[in-house]
Amino acid sequence: FQFFWLSLNVWFFWKTFLLYYQGLQYYYLHQMLGLGLCVSRASASVLNLNCCLVLLPMCRVLLAFLRGSQKVASRKTRRLLDKSKTFHVTCGVTICIFSVLHVAAHLVNALNFSENYNEDFLALNAANYRGEVSQLYLVSVLVPGLTGVIMVLVLFLMCTASTYAIRVSNYDIFWYTHNLFFVFYMLLMLHVSGGVLKYQTNLEEHPPGCFNPNKTLRENMTVPKAFEETFPDYTTEPFPEDLPVPEPFVQNNFTRICSEEPKFQSHFPETWFWISGPLCLYCVERLYRYIRSNKPVTITSVISHPSNVLEVRMMKDDFKARPGQYVILHCPRASALESHPFTLTMCPTDTKATFGVHLKVVGDWTERFRDLLLLHSNQDTEILPIFQQRRYPKLYVDGPFGSPFEESLNYEVSLCVAGGIGVTPFASILNTLLDGWKRYKLRRLYFIWVCRDIESFRWFADLLCILHDKLWQENRPDYINIQLYLSQTDGIQKIIGEKYQALNSRLLIGRPRWKLLFDEIAKCNRQKTIGVFCCGPNKISKILHKLSNSSNSYGTRFEYNKESFS
């Protein structure tokens, strides 16, 4: 798919470049502006394509529908949908690169408009006279220049605020600046309405570079020798010998004659055709999401877990979700505009309507949200009867939306690797298996969880123990292989006890030896396709990705899937 996208960009750039370089309708304009014209228009075509595509990966409802429906039956095709964020970033970077190229080419065009002022065809000029300092004029007065400058500033803010450092240190800046995309698209529509670049419309009556005898006679101009025999009456004085005859004038001993002066017309804006569809689709989806999420949920319980993790359990009418999906939470009292995604750790089922999320308190928004939910931030739990329940702040839920982890139940064998709070998407899968595993294709699950401190395992220790006991009672102890890795040894004695006895033998000190782990899994599952799912730090993700792409002697194939914190 990346090769197809890259080929499409190259094809649009080269096709447009040749059109403005060789096209007869742009003959006079190209003579005036040179390669600056070709580069500016070629880069504009690439910008049109990517401004059209960059919005599609953000249509979350559409992606969730395609992922969960039978419209996309192939697992390989569904995995392409998991690359939506990567594709969005790729299109964004491409827009930034070609915007710089587009601006640089138009600065050259502004200079050429001034230096190559055409006194013969005044309609073609953008400057008022030869030698005008037209850069400032074009940038500050004309619509394309003014909107172009503002768009460059908006794009600069969006790009710089999208860097990893800013997203981690201050997510608010990223969120607010990224929503300037609507301003960018409005300016883009105005940007193409200036009509500075013009093309010739009467090519039949005035072939580019043709000879106009009426104009030559009126202006008492000399003509080349090539025209003396054809137009003896119009020849007034000899043509200088040292000046060559222009090639377009004579081809195959045939002289092209103009019947009228060239006429020029501005292009009809094409950007509308590119961005109107995706922009309308995105706006309709946002309206649908607003209508769907305008009713607040009912918070049934709030639990404060160790290591600054908060669990929120909720209920909502007609809410359905699949394990591995995520929702977007919006609490007006925490922030009027901000909303943040969280993976579902508990999905509603036929027997219970409750669903929940676990969130780690690491930023301003999560801190404010925790303080609103808990009377005291150090309170361990707050589960009150319905008639005693306190007034929680209004909370709106948008979603659910699809993620790569939905596929974990569609493999016969899956390897799930979690780092710290990255266990949340797998918690919903484990909860689903607790309700019944026989209706799914999954027959063996390798679950690897790496944490820095022992307290983090208590988030889902009860769930792991209950699932382990259930599978043993059903005589399927090999259905799930649990391995817990502790990178720090402080307080290891705290997990030793009767309550978590099933996990003690599965608790290891240090980090996993990934190469040996993959070899062991491949050996036990020969000739099978194993789904690899990772939610955790990029360092672990890169290692798993590399090992998944490497070959082995057992004929086992690993398919890599990843969810990132950022």
C-alpha positions in Angstrom: 0.0 0.0 0.0 2.9 2.4 0.8 4.4 1.7 -2.6 1.0 2.4 -4.3 0.7 5.7 -2.4 4.3 6.7 -3.2 3.8 5.8 -6.9 0.6 7.9 -6.9 2.4 10.9 -5.6 5.3 10.5 -8.1 2.8 10.1 -11.0 0.8 13.2 -10.0 4.0 15.3 -9.6 5.5 14.2 -12.9 2.3 14.4 -14.9 1.6 17.9 -13.7 5.2 19.0 -14.2 5.1 17.9 -17.9 1.8 19.5 -18.4 3.0 22.9 -17.5 6.4 22.4 -19.1 5.1 21.1 -22.5 1.5 22.2 -22.6 0.7 24.6 -25.4 -1.9 26.4 -23.3 0.9 27.3 -20.8 3.5 28.3 -23.5 3.6 32.0 -22.8 3.2 31.6 -19.0 6.1 29.1 -19.0 8.2 31.6 -21.0 7.6 34.2 -18.3 8.0 32.0 -15.2 10.2 29.1 -16.2 10.6 26.0 -14.0 9.1 27.8 -11.1 5.7 27.4 -12.7 6.2 23.7 -13.2 7.4 23.0 -9.7 4.8 25.1 -8.0 1.9 23.4 -9.9 3.4 19.9 -9.6 3.8 20.3 -5.8 0.3 21.7 -5.6 -1.1 18.5 -7.2 0.7 16.4 -4.5 -0.7 18.7 -1.9 -4.2 18.3 -3.2 -3.8 14.5 -3.1 -2.5 14.4 0.5 -4.9 17.0 1.8 -7.6 14.7 0.5 -6.2 11.6 2.0 -5.0 12.9 5.4 -8.6 13.2 6.7 -9.7 9.7 5.9 -7.7 7.9 8.6 -9.4 10.2 11.1 -12.8 8.9 10.2 -12.9 6.6 13.2 -16.5 5.5 12.8 -16.0 4.5 9.2 -12.8 2.5 10.1 -14.6 0.8 13.0 -17.4 -0.2 10.7 -15.1 -1.6 8.1 -13.1 -3.5 10.7 -16.1 -5.1 12.4 -18.2 -5.8 9.3 -17.9 -8.5 6.7 -17.1 -5.8 4.1 -13.4 -6.5 4.7 -13.2 -10.2 5.0 -9.4 -10.5 4.5 -7.4 -10.3 7.7 -4.5 -8.8 5.7 -6.7 -6.0 4.4 -8.1 -5.4 7.9 -4.5 -5.0 9.2 -4.0 -2.1 6.8 -6.7 -0.3 8.7 -4.5 -0.6 11.8 -1.9 1.5 10.0 -4.4 4.5 9.8 -2.5 6.6 12.3 0.8 5.9 10.5 -0.7 6.8 7.2 -2.2 10.0 8.7 1.3 11.1 9.9 2.9 10.2 6.6 0.4 12.3 4.7 1.0 15.2 7.2 4.8 15.0 6.7 4.3 15.0 3.0 2.1 18.1 3.2 4.8 19.9 5.1 7.6 19.0 2.7 5.7 19.9 -0.4 4.3 23.1 1.2 7.9 24.3 1.6 8.6 23.4 -2.1 5.4 25.1 -3.2 6.2 28.3 -1.3 9.8 28.4 -2.6 8.6 27.9 -6.2 6.1 30.7 -5.9 8.7 33.1 -4.5 10.6 32.4 -7.7 7.4 33.0 -9.7 6.9 36.3 -7.9 10.4 37.4 -8.9 9.9 36.3 -12.5 6.6 38.1 -12.7 8.5 41.3 -11.9 11.6 40.7 -14.0 9.9 39.1 -17.1 7.0 41.6 -17.3 5.3 40.9 -20.7 4.4 44.1 -22.5 2.8 42.2 -25.4 0.2 40.2 -23.3 -0.7 42.4 -20.4 -3.4 40.0 -19.2 -0.7 37.5 -18.3 1.0 39.7 -15.8 0.6 39.7 -12.1 2.9 42.7 -11.6 1.9 46.2 -12.6 5.2 47.1 -14.4 8.6 45.7 -15.1 11.0 45.7 -12.1 8.2 46.1 -9.5 9.2 44.6 -6.1 6.4 42.2 -6.5 7.2 39.7 -3.7 5.7 41.9 -1.0 2.9 42.9 -3.3 1.9 39.4 -4.1 2.2 38.1 -0.5 0.4 40.9 1.2 -2.2 42.1 -1.3 -3.4 39.2 -3.5 -5.6 36.5 -2.0 -3.3 33.5 -2.8 -0.4 35.2 -1.2 -2.2 36.3 2.0 -3.9 33.0 2.6 -0.7 31.2 1.8 1.2 33.0 4.5 -1.5 32.3 7.1 -1.6 28.6 6.0 2.1 28.3 6.4 1.9 29.7 9.9 -1.0 27.3 10.8 0.9 24.4 9.3 4.0 25.3 11.3 2.1 25.3 14.5 0.4 22.0 13.8 3.7 20.3 12.8 5.8 21.5 15.7 3.1 20.7 18.2 2.8 17.2 16.8 6.3 16.2 17.8 6.7 13.5 20.4 8.3 15.8 22.9 5.4 18.3 23.0 2.8 15.6 23.0 4.3 13.9 26.0 5.1 17.1 28.0 2.0 19.1 27.2 -0.8 17.2 25.3 -3.1 20.3 25.5 -0.9 22.2 23.1 -1.0 19.4 20.6 -4.8 19.0 20.9 -5.6 22.7 20.5 -3.2 23.4 17.6 -4.2 20.2 15.8 -7.8 21.5 15.7 -6.6 24.4 13.6 -7.0 22.0 10.6 -10.4 23.5 10.0 -8.9 26.9 9.6 -6.3 25.5 7.3 -8.9 23.9 5.0 -11.0 27.1 4.9 -8.0 29.1 3.9 -7.1 26.4 1.3 -10.4 26.9 -0.4 -9.8 30.7 -0.6 -6.2 30.2 -1.6 -7.1 28.7 -5.0 -9.6 31.5 -5.9 -7.0 34.2 -6.7 -6.6 33.3 -10.4 -3.0 34.6 -10.7 -1.8 31.9 -13.1 -3.6 31.9 -16.4 -3.7 29.7 -19.5 -4.4 30.4 -23.1 -7.9 29.5 -24.4 -7.7 30.2 -28.2 -5.0 27.7 -29.3 -6.6 27.2 -32.7 -6.8 30.9 -33.6 -3.5 31.6 -32.0 -1.0 28.7 -31.9 1.7 29.5 -29.4 4.7 31.2 -31.0 2.8 31.9 -34.3 3.4 34.8 -36.6 0.9 37.7 -36.6 1.4 39.7 -39.8 -1.2 42.3 -38.9 0.6 43.1 -35.6 4.0 43.1 -37.4 2.7 45.6 -40.0 1.1 47.8 -37.4 4.2 48.0 -35.2 6.6 48.4 -38.2 8.6 45.4 -37.0 11.1 43.3 -38.9 10.3 39.8 -40.0 12.6 36.8 -40.5 13.8 35.7 -44.0 11.6 32.6 -43.6 8.6 34.8 -44.0 9.8 37.1 -46.8 8.7 34.7 -49.6 5.4 34.0 -47.9 4.6 37.6 -46.9 6.5 39.9 -49.3 4.1 42.7 -48.7 4.7 42.7 -45.0 8.5 42.8 -45.1 9.7 46.3 -44.4 13.4 45.8 -43.8 15.8 42.9 -43.6 15.9 40.7 -40.5 19.3 40.7 -38.8 21.4 37.7 -39.9 22.7 37.0 -36.4 19.2 36.4 -34.9 17.9 32.8 -35.2 14.5 32.1 -36.4 12.3 30.9 -33.5 11.6 27.2 -33.8 7.8 27.5 -33.2 7.6 29.8 -36.3 8.7 27.3 -38.9 8.1 23.6 -38.7 8.6 21.3 -41.8 8.7 24.4 -44.0 5.1 25.3 -42.8 4.5 28.8 -41.3 1.9 29.0 -38.6 -0.1 32.2 -38.8 -2.1 33.9 -36.1 -5.7 35.0 -36.8 -6.0 36.9 -33.5 -4.2 37.8 -30.3 -4.0 35.2 -27.5 -6.7 35.1 -24.9 -6.0 34.1 -21.3 -8.2 32.9 -18.5 -7.7 31.9 -14.9 -8.1 28.2 -13.9 -11.3 27.0 -12.2 -10.1 25.9 -8.7 -9.5 22.2 -8.6 -8.8 21.9 -4.9 -12.6 21.9 -4.2 -12.9 18.6 -6.0 -10.1 17.1 -3.9 -11.0 18.1 -0.4 -14.8 18.7 -0.5 -15.6 14.9 -0.3 -13.3 13.9 2.6 -14.0 17.2 4.4 -17.8 16.6 4.2 -17.4 13.0 5.2 -15.3 14.0 8.2 -17.8 16.7 9.2 -20.8 14.3 8.9 -19.0 11.8 11.0 -18.2 14.4 13.7 -21.8 15.4 13.7 -22.9 11.8 14.1 -20.4 11.3 16.9 -21.7 14.4 18.7 -25.3 13.2 18.4 -24.3 9.7 19.6 -22.4 11.0 22.6 -24.5 13.9 23.7 -26.1 11.9 26.6 -23.9 11.5 29.7 -23.2 8.0 31.0 -24.0 6.7 34.4 -20.9 6.2 36.5 -21.5 3.2 38.8 -18.2 3.0 40.6 -14.7 4.5 40.8 -11.8 2.5 42.2 -8.3 3.9 43.0 -5.6 1.3 42.2 -1.9 1.3 43.2 0.6 3.2 41.1 -1.8 6.1 40.4 -4.3 4.1 38.3 -8.0 4.9 38.4 -10.7 2.5 37.3 -14.1 3.9 36.2 -17.1 1.7 35.6 -20.1 3.1 33.7 -23.4 2.2 32.1 -25.0 3.6 28.9 -28.1 2.7 27.0 -27.6 0.7 23.9 -23.8 0.7 24.2 -22.1 -2.2 22.5 -18.4 -2.8 22.1 -16.0 -5.5 21.1 -12.9 -6.5 23.2 -9.9 -4.5 22.2 -11.8 -1.3 21.3 -11.4 2.1 22.8 -13.6 5.1 23.7 -13.0 8.8 24.0 -14.0 10.4 27.3 -15.1 14.0 27.7 -15.6 15.6 31.1 -16.7 19.3 30.7 -15.8 20.1 34.3 -12.2 18.8 33.8 -11.9 20.6 30.5 -14.5 22.3 28.2 -12.8 21.2 25.0 -10.4 18.4 25.7 -11.3 14.7 25.2 -9.0 11.7 25.5 -9.0 8.1 24.3 -8.9 5.1 26.7 -9.0 1.4 26.0 -11.9 -0.5 27.3 -10.9 -2.9 30.1 -14.4 -4.3 30.5 -17.0 -4.6 27.7 -20.7 -5.0 28.1 -22.1 -8.5 27.5 -25.5 -10.1 27.2 -25.7 -10.5 31.0 -24.2 -7.2 32.2 -24.4 -3.7 30.8 -21.4 -2.3 32.7 -18.2 -1.3 30.9 -15.1 0.3 32.2 -11.7 1.9 31.6 -8.4 2.1 33.6 -6.5 5.3 33.3 -3.1 6.3 34.6 -2.9 9.7 36.3 0.0 11.3 34.5 -1.1 14.7 33.3 -3.2 17.8 34.1 -6.4 16.4 32.6 -6.2 13.0 34.4 -5.4 14.8 37.7 -8.4 17.1 37.4 -10.6 14.1 36.4 -9.4 12.0 39.4 -10.0 14.9 41.8 -13.6 15.3 40.5 -14.3 11.6 40.9 -12.7 10.9 44.3 -13.4 12.9 47.4 -9.8 12.4 48.4 -7.1 11.5 46.0 -5.6 9.0 48.5 -8.8 7.1 49.0 -8.4 3.5 47.9 -11.9 2.7 46.8 -15.2 4.3 46.4 -17.9 1.8 45.6 -21.2 3.0 47.1 -24.7 1.6 46.9 -27.0 3.2 44.3 -29.1 5.0 46.9 -26.0 6.4 48.6 -24.1 7.3 45.4 -22.5 10.7 45.3 -23.0 13.2 42.5 -20.3 12.4 40.0 -19.5 15.0 37.3 -21.1 14.6 33.9 -19.1 12.3 31.7 -19.6 11.8 28.0 -18.4 8.7 26.0 -17.7 8.8 22.3 -17.3 5.4 20.7 -16.4 2.6 20.6 -13.7 2.7 18.0 -11.6 -0.1 16.5 -8.1 -1.1 17.3 -5.6 -3.8 16.2 -6.4 -5.9 19.3 -9.8 -6.9 18.0 -7.9 -9.4 15.8 -6.4 -11.2 18.8 -9.4 -13.5 19.1 -9.4 -14.3 15.4 -6.0 -16.1 15.4 -5.7 -19.7 16.5 -2.6 -18.7 18.5 -1.9 -15.1 19.9 1.0 -13.6 21.7 0.0 -10.5 23.8 2.8 -8.4 25.2 2.0 -5.6 27.6 4.2 -3.0 29.3 2.9 -1.4 32.4 -0.5 0.3 31.8 -0.4 -1.1 28.3 -2.2 -4.1 29.7 -5.5 -2.4 29.4 -6.5 -3.6 25.9 -5.7 -7.2 27.0 -7.8 -6.9 30.1 -11.0 -6.6 28.0 -9.9 -9.7 26.1 -9.3 -11.7 29.3 -12.7 -10.5 30.6 -14.3 -11.8 27.4 -12.6 -15.2 27.7 -13.8 -15.4 31.3 -17.4 -15.2 29.9 -16.7 -18.0 27.4 -13.9 -18.9 25.1 -15.4 -21.6 22.9 -17.1 -19.3 20.4 -13.8 -17.7 19.4 -11.2 -19.0 17.0 -8.5 -18.5 19.6 -7.2 -21.8 21.1 -3.9 -20.7 22.8 -2.9 -17.4 24.3 0.5 -16.3 25.4 0.2 -13.4 27.8 3.4 -11.5 28.7 3.2 -8.6 31.1 6.3 -6.5 32.1 6.1 -4.0 35.0 8.5 -2.0 37.0 7.0 -2.5 40.5 5.0 -5.3 42.1 2.0 -3.1 42.9 1.2 -2.7 39.2 0.3 -6.4 38.9 -2.5 -5.9 41.4 -4.5 -4.0 38.8 -5.6 -7.3 37.2 -4.2 -10.0 39.5 -7.7 -11.0 40.5 -8.8 -11.3 36.9 -5.8 -13.5 36.0 -6.3 -15.8 39.0 -10.1 -16.2 38.3 -9.4 -17.0 34.6 -6.6 -19.4 35.5 -8.9 -21.3 37.9 -11.8 -21.4 35.4 -9.6 -22.9 32.7 -8.2 -25.5 35.1 -11.8 -26.5 36.1 -12.6 -26.9 32.3 -9.5 -29.1 31.9 -7.8 -26.5 29.6 -4.8 -25.4 31.6 -2.8 -24.9 28.4 -5.2 -22.4 26.9 -3.4 -19.5 28.4 0.3 -19.2 29.2 0.9 -16.3 31.7 4.4 -14.8 32.2 4.8 -11.8 34.5 8.2 -10.0 34.5 9.3 -7.6 37.3 12.1 -5.2 36.4 12.5 -4.0 40.0 12.7 -6.3 43.0 11.6 -4.0 45.8 8.7 -5.5 47.7 8.6 -8.8 45.9 7.5 -10.5 49.1 4.1 -8.6 49.0 2.7 -10.8 46.2 3.5 -14.0 48.0 0.2 -15.3 49.6 -2.7 -17.6 49.2 -4.8 -15.1 47.2 -2.3 -14.9 44.3 -0.8 -18.3 44.6 -1.5 -19.1 40.9 0.7 -16.1 39.8 3.7 -16.8 42.1 5.2 -19.5 39.9 4.7 -17.3 36.8 6.5 -14.2 38.3 10.0 -13.8 36.9 12.6 -11.2 37.7 14.2 -9.2 35.0 13.2 -8.7 31.4 12.0 -11.3 28.9 14.6 -13.0 26.6 12.6 -12.2 23.5 14.6 -14.3 21.0 14.3 -17.5 23.1 10.6 -16.8 23.8 9.9 -16.5 20.0 11.8 -19.7 19.3 9.9 -21.6 22.0 6.6 -20.4 20.7 7.5 -21.2 17.1 8.6 -24.7 18.1 5.4 -25.4 20.0 3.2 -24.1 17.1 4.8 -25.4 13.9 3.4 -24.3 10.5 0.9 -21.9 12.2 0.3 -18.2 11.9 0.6 -16.4 15.2 -0.8 -13.0 15.9 1.7 -10.7 17.9 0.0 -7.9 19.8 2.0 -5.3 21.7 1.0 -2.3 23.8 3.9 -0.7 25.5 7.1 1.3 25.1 8.6 1.7 21.7 11.8 -0.2 22.7 9.8 -3.4 23.2 7.7 -2.7 20.2 10.7 -2.4 17.9 12.2 -5.7 19.2 9.0 -7.6 18.7 8.5 -6.1 15.2 12.0 -7.2 14.2 11.5 -10.7 15.6 8.1 -11.1 13.9 9.6 -10.3 10.5 12.5 -12.8 11.0 12.3 -16.3 9.7 12.5 -19.5 11.7 13.1 -23.2 11.0 9.7 -24.4 12.2 7.6 -22.8 9.4 5.8 -20.6 11.9 4.8 -17.1 10.8 4.4 -14.2 13.1 2.1 -11.3 12.2 2.9 -8.1 14.2 0.3 -5.7 15.5 0.9 -2.7 17.8 -0.9 -0.1 19.8 1.2 2.9 20.9 0.7 5.2 23.9 1.5 8.2 21.8 
